[in-house]
């Protein structure tokens, strides 16, 4: 089923629910009002004799009389109560009817914010590569290596966008990835940014394990962690990525030599748009860490701050092993 068909089904179901709510609530309100009015009429009626011939077996032709002064307040009160009840029903129905629209707007805002963050790093890397190519061409040097890296970065950008679109559509994503190859690909994609920042990127011990996560998702998560580490590491310091296999998961660690995370920021660094204290060349901990956590949870993993101090921080990403 396409996304458009899925959205139409959601709208149709919402319309049916709203119609059923309005019809049912109106029927209950009308039936209740009529029942109360009949009960008032019966209880307030008095019997008077004379004036009419009774039918067969009805001697005297008695009749029942209701005083208007007794009934009128009830009629007005029931009318006012009915207006209030139907107003509440209309308010509830309106909220129910716009719920799919609210959800669509929320998903749209989420996708835009995620895309603006996720595409920022690959686009910055592309810009850096282009500048390298321009400088080499101006000096009359060969540019084969930077051009090949440009092609690779463009492919990474395409993979990231495809992964994000599939995630936004709720499509099931399956696949496996080598944790070592994914980590090296993330490091290669960020080497130009690290050079500009004066930060050394180093690949430590990488267990050649296979995780039950699509390769593009692993690269995205590792890239986000490395990008965050570069942004909070002073020039001349080092960022290291390692990976070690456990019993049922691989733990990928990204360590930096920044100033560490303040105690007040620790509980919320994985929240969207959380802003922390000034650290390194960037302010706070932004959307990247939140996206890493969401992606990790989606594939059955988790992310945590394993250690932080004034000497640096270590993030540990736990990903399930492929069976």
C-alpha positions as a LaTeX table, in Angstrom:
\begin{tabular}{lrrr}
\hline
Residue & $x$ (\AA) & $y$ (\AA) & $z$ (\AA) \\
\hline
Unk1 & 0.00 & 0.00 & 0.00 \\
Unk2 & 1.37 & 3.42 & $-0.97$ \\
Unk3 & 1.74 & 6.29 & 1.47 \\
Unk4 & $-1.08$ & 8.23 & $-0.23$ \\
Unk5 & $-3.46$ & 5.27 & 0.05 \\
Unk6 & $-2.49$ & 4.81 & 3.69 \\
Unk7 & $-3.19$ & 8.49 & 4.42 \\
Unk8 & $-6.58$ & 8.30 & 2.67 \\
Unk9 & $-7.53$ & 5.29 & 4.78 \\
Unk10 & $-6.62$ & 7.18 & 7.93 \\
Unk11 & $-8.77$ & 10.16 & 6.86 \\
Unk12 & $-11.71$ & 7.91 & 5.99 \\
Unk13 & $-11.52$ & 6.09 & 9.33 \\
Unk14 & $-11.39$ & 9.43 & 11.15 \\
Unk15 & $-14.47$ & 10.66 & 9.24 \\
Unk16 & $-16.41$ & 7.49 & 10.12 \\
Unk17 & $-15.44$ & 7.79 & 13.79 \\
Unk18 & $-16.48$ & 11.45 & 13.92 \\
Unk19 & $-19.80$ & 10.71 & 12.21 \\
Unk20 & $-20.53$ & 7.85 & 14.59 \\
Unk21 & $-19.61$ & 10.02 & 17.58 \\
Unk22 & $-21.87$ & 12.91 & 16.55 \\
Unk23 & $-24.79$ & 10.63 & 15.64 \\
Unk24 & $-24.51$ & 8.54 & 18.80 \\
Unk25 & $-24.09$ & 11.50 & 21.14 \\
Unk26 & $-26.97$ & 13.38 & 19.50 \\
Unk27 & $-29.26$ & 10.34 & 19.79 \\
Unk28 & $-28.37$ & 9.88 & 23.46 \\
Unk29 & $-28.90$ & 13.60 & 24.20 \\
Unk30 & $-32.28$ & 13.70 & 22.42 \\
Unk31 & $-33.48$ & 10.44 & 23.96 \\
Unk32 & $-32.38$ & 11.56 & 27.41 \\
Unk33 & $-34.08$ & 14.94 & 27.04 \\
Unk34 & $-37.32$ & 13.40 & 25.80 \\
Unk35 & $-37.29$ & 10.84 & 28.59 \\
Unk36 & $-36.77$ & 13.50 & 31.27 \\
Unk37 & $-39.51$ & 15.68 & 29.77 \\
Unk38 & $-41.99$ & 12.79 & 29.69 \\
Unk39 & $-41.17$ & 11.94 & 33.29 \\
Unk40 & $-41.78$ & 15.56 & 34.32 \\
Unk41 & $-45.08$ & 15.66 & 32.45 \\
Unk42 & $-46.29$ & 12.42 & 34.02 \\
Unk43 & $-45.23$ & 13.37 & 37.53 \\
Unk44 & $-46.71$ & 16.90 & 37.30 \\
Unk45 & $-50.01$ & 15.96 & 35.64 \\
Unk46 & $-53.22$ & 16.03 & 37.70 \\
Unk47 & $-56.48$ & 14.32 & 36.93 \\
Unk48 & $-59.68$ & 16.35 & 36.41 \\
Unk49 & $-63.13$ & 15.01 & 35.72 \\
Unk50 & $-65.97$ & 16.14 & 33.41 \\
Unk51 & $-66.13$ & 17.79 & 30.07 \\
Unk52 & $-65.55$ & 14.75 & 27.89 \\
Unk53 & $-67.43$ & 11.59 & 27.30 \\
Unk54 & $-65.50$ & 8.57 & 28.17 \\
Unk55 & $-64.96$ & 5.83 & 25.71 \\
Unk56 & $-66.23$ & 2.34 & 26.15 \\
Unk57 & $-65.62$ & 1.31 & 29.70 \\
Unk58 & $-64.25$ & 4.74 & 30.69 \\
Unk59 & $-66.88$ & 6.35 & 32.90 \\
Unk60 & $-66.81$ & 10.08 & 33.36 \\
Unk61 & $-64.17$ & 10.81 & 30.68 \\
Unk62 & $-61.52$ & 12.13 & 33.08 \\
Unk63 & $-58.58$ & 14.09 & 31.65 \\
Unk64 & $-54.99$ & 14.92 & 32.73 \\
Unk65 & $-53.87$ & 18.54 & 33.01 \\
Unk66 & $-50.30$ & 19.86 & 33.24 \\
Unk67 & $-49.54$ & 23.38 & 34.45 \\
Unk68 & $-47.37$ & 25.29 & 31.96 \\
Unk69 & $-45.61$ & 27.13 & 34.78 \\
Unk70 & $-44.34$ & 23.82 & 36.10 \\
Unk71 & $-43.19$ & 22.44 & 32.74 \\
Unk72 & $-41.66$ & 25.56 & 31.14 \\
Unk73 & $-38.54$ & 25.72 & 33.38 \\
Unk74 & $-37.83$ & 22.08 & 32.60 \\
Unk75 & $-38.20$ & 22.65 & 28.86 \\
Unk76 & $-35.84$ & 25.64 & 28.97 \\
Unk77 & $-33.34$ & 23.79 & 31.17 \\
Unk78 & $-33.35$ & 20.72 & 28.95 \\
Unk79 & $-32.90$ & 22.89 & 25.87 \\
Unk80 & $-29.92$ & 24.65 & 27.43 \\
Unk81 & $-28.42$ & 21.35 & 28.57 \\
Unk82 & $-28.87$ & 19.94 & 25.07 \\
Unk83 & $-27.05$ & 22.90 & 23.55 \\
Unk84 & $-24.17$ & 22.42 & 26.01 \\
Unk85 & $-23.96$ & 18.66 & 25.42 \\
Unk86 & $-24.02$ & 19.04 & 21.65 \\
Unk87 & $-21.41$ & 21.80 & 21.90 \\
Unk88 & $-19.10$ & 19.49 & 23.84 \\
Unk89 & $-19.74$ & 16.73 & 21.31 \\
Unk90 & $-18.95$ & 19.10 & 18.43 \\
Unk91 & $-15.72$ & 20.17 & 20.18 \\
Unk92 & $-14.67$ & 16.54 & 20.71 \\
Unk93 & $-15.59$ & 15.65 & 17.14 \\
Unk94 & $-13.57$ & 18.58 & 15.78 \\
Unk95 & $-10.50$ & 17.52 & 17.79 \\
Unk96 & $-10.94$ & 13.94 & 16.65 \\
Unk97 & $-11.34$ & 14.96 & 13.02 \\
Unk98 & $-8.13$ & 17.03 & 12.94 \\
Unk99 & $-6.05$ & 14.40 & 14.75 \\
Unk100 & $-4.76$ & 12.89 & 11.45 \\
Unk101 & $-3.84$ & 16.38 & 10.24 \\
Unk102 & $-2.00$ & 17.10 & 13.48 \\
Unk103 & $-0.12$ & 13.82 & 13.17 \\
Unk104 & 0.78 & 14.57 & 9.54 \\
Unk105 & 2.08 & 18.03 & 10.45 \\
Unk106 & 4.08 & 16.60 & 13.32 \\
Unk107 & 5.66 & 13.96 & 11.08 \\
Unk108 & 6.39 & 16.60 & 8.46 \\
Unk109 & 8.12 & 18.87 & 10.99 \\
Unk110 & 10.07 & 15.92 & 12.34 \\
Unk111 & 11.23 & 14.89 & 8.87 \\
Unk112 & 12.27 & 18.44 & 7.97 \\
Unk113 & 14.27 & 18.87 & 11.17 \\
Unk114 & 15.85 & 15.41 & 10.80 \\
Unk115 & 16.70 & 15.98 & 7.15 \\
Unk116 & 18.22 & 19.40 & 7.81 \\
Unk117 & 20.50 & 17.87 & 10.42 \\
Unk118 & 21.32 & 14.57 & 8.74 \\
Unk119 & 22.13 & 16.16 & 5.39 \\
Unk120 & 24.19 & 18.97 & 6.88 \\
Unk121 & 27.29 & 16.84 & 7.55 \\
Unk122 & 27.43 & 15.13 & 4.10 \\
Unk123 & 26.85 & 18.47 & 2.39 \\
Unk124 & 29.61 & 20.10 & 4.45 \\
Unk125 & 31.93 & 17.23 & 3.52 \\
Unk126 & 31.06 & 17.72 & $-0.15$ \\
Unk127 & 31.87 & 21.42 & 0.13 \\
Unk128 & 35.23 & 20.63 & 1.73 \\
Unk129 & 36.07 & 18.11 & $-1.00$ \\
Unk130 & 35.20 & 20.62 & $-3.70$ \\
Unk131 & 37.50 & 23.18 & $-2.11$ \\
Unk132 & 40.31 & 20.62 & $-2.04$ \\
Unk133 & 39.76 & 19.85 & $-5.73$ \\
Unk134 & 39.79 & 23.56 & $-6.58$ \\
Unk135 & 43.04 & 24.15 & $-4.71$ \\
Unk136 & 44.72 & 21.17 & $-6.39$ \\
Unk137 & 43.59 & 22.24 & $-9.83$ \\
Unk138 & 44.83 & 25.78 & $-9.21$ \\
Unk139 & 48.24 & 24.35 & $-8.29$ \\
Unk140 & 48.22 & 22.10 & $-11.35$ \\
Unk141 & 48.10 & 18.94 & $-9.23$ \\
Unk142 & 46.08 & 15.82 & $-9.89$ \\
Unk143 & 42.62 & 15.57 & $-8.35$ \\
Unk144 & 41.75 & 11.94 & $-8.95$ \\
Unk145 & 41.59 & 11.02 & $-5.25$ \\
Unk146 & 39.39 & 13.96 & $-4.18$ \\
Unk147 & 37.08 & 13.35 & $-7.15$ \\
Unk148 & 36.72 & 9.70 & $-6.15$ \\
Unk149 & 35.95 & 10.83 & $-2.61$ \\
Unk150 & 33.39 & 13.28 & $-3.98$ \\
Unk151 & 31.67 & 10.42 & $-5.78$ \\
Unk152 & 31.67 & 8.38 & $-2.57$ \\
Unk153 & 30.30 & 11.30 & $-0.53$ \\
Unk154 & 27.54 & 11.84 & $-3.08$ \\
Unk155 & 26.58 & 8.17 & $-2.78$ \\
Unk156 & 26.53 & 8.49 & 1.02 \\
Unk157 & 24.23 & 11.50 & 0.68 \\
Unk158 & 21.88 & 9.52 & $-1.56$ \\
Unk159 & 21.89 & 6.57 & 0.85 \\
Unk160 & 21.12 & 8.80 & 3.84 \\
Unk161 & 18.22 & 10.46 & 2.06 \\
Unk162 & 16.79 & 7.09 & 0.96 \\
Unk163 & 17.09 & 5.73 & 4.49 \\
Unk164 & 15.31 & 8.78 & 5.91 \\
Unk165 & 12.47 & 8.55 & 3.38 \\
Unk166 & 11.92 & 4.87 & 4.15 \\
Unk167 & 11.95 & 5.61 & 7.87 \\
Unk168 & 9.46 & 8.47 & 7.46 \\
Unk169 & 7.12 & 6.19 & 5.49 \\
Unk170 & 7.33 & 3.52 & 8.19 \\
Unk171 & 8.77 & 0.98 & 5.78 \\
Unk172 & 10.43 & $-2.03$ & 7.37 \\
Unk173 & 14.18 & $-1.91$ & 6.85 \\
Unk174 & 16.24 & $-5.05$ & 7.12 \\
Unk175 & 19.83 & $-5.91$ & 6.43 \\
Unk176 & 23.18 & $-6.52$ & 8.03 \\
Unk177 & 26.41 & $-4.58$ & 8.17 \\
Unk178 & 30.03 & $-5.05$ & 9.07 \\
Unk179 & 30.67 & $-2.81$ & 12.05 \\
Unk180 & 34.32 & $-2.32$ & 11.01 \\
Unk181 & 33.50 & $-1.32$ & 7.43 \\
Unk182 & 30.73 & 1.02 & 8.57 \\
Unk183 & 32.97 & 2.72 & 11.13 \\
Unk184 & 35.74 & 3.19 & 8.57 \\
Unk185 & 33.26 & 4.60 & 6.05 \\
Unk186 & 32.04 & 7.14 & 8.62 \\
Unk187 & 35.61 & 8.14 & 9.46 \\
Unk188 & 36.48 & 8.52 & 5.76 \\
Unk189 & 33.44 & 10.73 & 5.23 \\
Unk190 & 34.46 & 13.08 & 8.03 \\
Unk191 & 38.22 & 13.30 & 7.55 \\
Unk192 & 37.97 & 16.59 & 5.68 \\
Unk193 & 35.84 & 18.14 & 8.45 \\
Unk194 & 38.23 & 16.86 & 11.10 \\
Unk195 & 41.19 & 18.36 & 9.22 \\
Unk196 & 39.48 & 21.75 & 9.07 \\
Unk197 & 38.83 & 21.60 & 12.80 \\
Unk198 & 42.38 & 20.48 & 13.55 \\
Unk199 & 41.12 & 17.26 & 15.17 \\
Unk200 & 42.72 & 13.87 & 14.58 \\
Unk201 & 40.35 & 11.04 & 13.70 \\
Unk202 & 41.71 & 7.62 & 14.63 \\
Unk203 & 40.32 & 4.14 & 14.08 \\
Unk204 & 41.17 & 1.93 & 17.04 \\
Unk205 & 40.50 & $-1.77$ & 17.51 \\
Unk206 & 37.48 & $-2.77$ & 15.46 \\
Unk207 & 35.99 & $-6.21$ & 15.90 \\
Unk208 & 34.97 & $-7.48$ & 12.46 \\
Unk209 & 31.46 & $-8.40$ & 13.63 \\
Unk210 & 28.22 & $-8.26$ & 11.66 \\
Unk211 & 25.23 & $-6.49$ & 13.18 \\
Unk212 & 21.56 & $-6.93$ & 12.34 \\
Unk213 & 21.26 & $-3.33$ & 11.14 \\
Unk214 & 21.32 & $-1.91$ & 7.59 \\
Unk215 & 24.75 & $-0.56$ & 6.68 \\
Unk216 & 23.45 & 2.93 & 5.88 \\
Unk217 & 21.86 & 3.18 & 9.33 \\
Unk218 & 25.09 & 2.12 & 11.06 \\
Unk219 & 27.07 & 4.68 & 9.05 \\
Unk220 & 24.52 & 7.38 & 9.91 \\
Unk221 & 24.73 & 6.67 & 13.63 \\
Unk222 & 28.52 & 6.46 & 13.64 \\
Unk223 & 28.78 & 9.64 & 11.58 \\
Unk224 & 26.53 & 11.51 & 14.00 \\
Unk225 & 28.60 & 10.40 & 17.00 \\
Unk226 & 31.87 & 11.32 & 15.31 \\
Unk227 & 30.51 & 14.65 & 14.12 \\
Unk228 & 29.37 & 15.45 & 17.66 \\
Unk229 & 32.79 & 14.44 & 19.04 \\
Unk230 & 34.64 & 16.61 & 16.50 \\
Unk231 & 32.46 & 19.56 & 17.38 \\
Unk232 & 33.30 & 19.26 & 21.08 \\
Unk233 & 37.01 & 18.44 & 20.80 \\
Unk234 & 39.62 & 21.20 & 20.87 \\
Unk235 & 42.11 & 21.58 & 18.02 \\
Unk236 & 45.10 & 19.27 & 18.34 \\
Unk237 & 43.12 & 16.65 & 20.29 \\
Unk238 & 41.95 & 13.24 & 19.14 \\
Unk239 & 38.70 & 11.38 & 18.49 \\
Unk240 & 38.87 & 7.58 & 18.50 \\
Unk241 & 36.33 & 5.00 & 17.37 \\
Unk242 & 36.50 & 1.36 & 18.51 \\
Unk243 & 34.17 & $-1.65$ & 18.46 \\
Unk244 & 34.07 & $-4.80$ & 20.55 \\
Unk245 & 31.82 & $-7.84$ & 20.27 \\
Unk246 & 29.76 & $-8.93$ & 23.29 \\
Unk247 & 27.51 & $-11.93$ & 23.88 \\
Unk248 & 24.57 & $-10.66$ & 21.87 \\
Unk249 & 25.62 & $-7.17$ & 20.78 \\
Unk250 & 28.49 & $-5.12$ & 19.44 \\
Unk251 & 29.52 & $-2.04$ & 21.41 \\
Unk252 & 30.84 & 0.77 & 19.24 \\
Unk253 & 32.57 & 3.46 & 21.27 \\
Unk254 & 33.41 & 7.01 & 20.21 \\
Unk255 & 35.73 & 8.84 & 22.62 \\
Unk256 & 36.82 & 12.46 & 22.51 \\
Unk257 & 39.13 & 14.72 & 24.49 \\
Unk258 & 36.66 & 17.53 & 25.05 \\
Unk259 & 35.60 & 19.20 & 28.27 \\
Unk260 & 33.03 & 16.58 & 29.16 \\
Unk261 & 29.30 & 16.85 & 29.77 \\
Unk262 & 27.90 & 18.84 & 32.67 \\
Unk263 & 25.89 & 16.88 & 35.22 \\
Unk264 & 22.84 & 19.06 & 34.54 \\
Unk265 & 22.96 & 18.18 & 30.82 \\
Unk266 & 23.35 & 14.41 & 31.17 \\
Unk267 & 19.64 & 13.55 & 31.67 \\
Unk268 & 18.59 & 15.35 & 28.49 \\
Unk269 & 21.40 & 15.15 & 25.96 \\
Unk270 & 19.46 & 12.56 & 23.94 \\
Unk271 & 16.34 & 14.75 & 23.78 \\
Unk272 & 15.45 & 16.61 & 20.61 \\
Unk273 & 16.64 & 20.22 & 20.49 \\
Unk274 & 18.16 & 20.02 & 23.96 \\
Unk275 & 20.75 & 22.73 & 24.46 \\
Unk276 & 23.61 & 22.28 & 26.84 \\
Unk277 & 26.32 & 24.49 & 28.24 \\
Unk278 & 28.98 & 25.94 & 25.94 \\
Unk279 & 31.42 & 23.23 & 24.93 \\
Unk280 & 34.07 & 23.17 & 22.20 \\
Unk281 & 33.23 & 25.05 & 19.01 \\
Unk282 & 29.48 & 24.35 & 19.18 \\
Unk283 & 26.76 & 25.11 & 21.64 \\
Unk284 & 24.99 & 22.26 & 23.39 \\
Unk285 & 24.06 & 18.80 & 22.25 \\
Unk286 & 21.68 & 19.01 & 19.34 \\
Unk287 & 19.48 & 16.85 & 17.21 \\
Unk288 & 22.22 & 14.40 & 16.21 \\
Unk289 & 22.32 & 12.50 & 19.50 \\
Unk290 & 18.52 & 12.30 & 19.59 \\
Unk291 & 18.51 & 10.77 & 16.10 \\
Unk292 & 21.16 & 8.24 & 17.13 \\
Unk293 & 19.04 & 7.14 & 20.08 \\
Unk294 & 15.87 & 6.88 & 17.95 \\
Unk295 & 17.68 & 4.84 & 15.30 \\
Unk296 & 19.29 & 2.59 & 17.92 \\
Unk297 & 15.97 & 1.89 & 19.65 \\
Unk298 & 14.32 & 1.22 & 16.30 \\
Unk299 & 16.79 & $-1.59$ & 15.52 \\
Unk300 & 16.78 & $-3.04$ & 19.04 \\
Unk301 & 19.90 & $-1.30$ & 20.35 \\
Unk302 & 20.69 & 1.57 & 22.69 \\
Unk303 & 23.07 & 4.48 & 23.19 \\
Unk304 & 24.55 & 5.71 & 26.46 \\
Unk305 & 27.18 & 7.98 & 27.91 \\
Unk306 & 29.64 & 5.44 & 29.24 \\
Unk307 & 32.04 & 7.93 & 30.78 \\
Unk308 & 32.48 & 11.69 & 30.91 \\
Unk309 & 34.88 & 14.01 & 32.71 \\
Unk310 & 36.98 & 17.07 & 32.08 \\
Unk311 & 39.34 & 14.76 & 30.14 \\
Unk312 & 36.72 & 13.74 & 27.60 \\
Unk313 & 33.58 & 11.73 & 26.93 \\
Unk314 & 32.90 & 8.19 & 25.70 \\
Unk315 & 29.61 & 7.32 & 23.96 \\
Unk316 & 28.76 & 3.61 & 23.73 \\
Unk317 & 26.43 & 2.43 & 20.96 \\
Unk318 & 25.04 & $-1.08$ & 21.47 \\
Unk319 & 23.83 & $-2.84$ & 18.30 \\
Unk320 & 22.41 & $-6.38$ & 18.07 \\
Unk321 & 24.55 & $-9.06$ & 16.47 \\
Unk322 & 23.30 & $-10.71$ & 13.30 \\
Unk323 & 22.22 & $-14.32$ & 13.86 \\
\hline
\end{tabular}
